[in-house]
Amino acid sequence: MASEHLPQIPSKLFLTRGSGRHRFRAQSLELAYRNAGIQKFNLVKVSGIVPARCKFINAREGISYLSPGQVAYGVISEVASNEPNRLIGAGVAVAKAIKDQYGYISHFEGYGLTEERLRDEVDDAAVTMLATTLGIEFDPAKNYDERKEIYRMSGYTVRARNIVQTAEGDKNGLWTTVIAAAIFII
């Protein structure tokens, strides 16, 4: 049947984040997924294109659409460390220009970044990727705040939403993992 081969285009998207600590790295990741509410799903990492009419929903609503064991697609950023007091951070950002235009999702992992700096980095990456596909000229040497004005002056209003998670490495050397994710609902 033709209906069996219909494209799977996400209609909804939600952002979530979490952190976990454990003596085993894999278990700290599992705890981060639990903290984010996405531990019951078979997560498949995908690249970051948001379909044109994909609607943002909150995480609680998004999780309610999924069933345990279901395959869920998403852009997932994760970073882990067992170095005491090491600042770690993971983030994702979604940039969209207009309602009927596709968007981009960026992800960023880093060490030593404050939450504010991480938000700037991940927003900057998403907005830059989207802007370049729209043909907006800009100077990549300028900082993000300066380039935001260029996006508006070029006839586009590019909006970015992000979610980030930071944590300090456990003082006793337990594995600390942080994740941030943009999960699609098909």
Protein Blocks (a to p, Z undefined) as FASTA:
>chain_A
ZZlmgccddfbdcddddddddfbfklmmmmmmmmnopmmpccdddddddcfklccddfkl
mmmmpcehiacdddddddddfbehiacddddddddfbfklccdddddddehiafklmmmm
mmmmmmmmmmmmnopacdfkbcfklmmmmmmmnopacddddddddddddfklpacddddd
ddddZZ
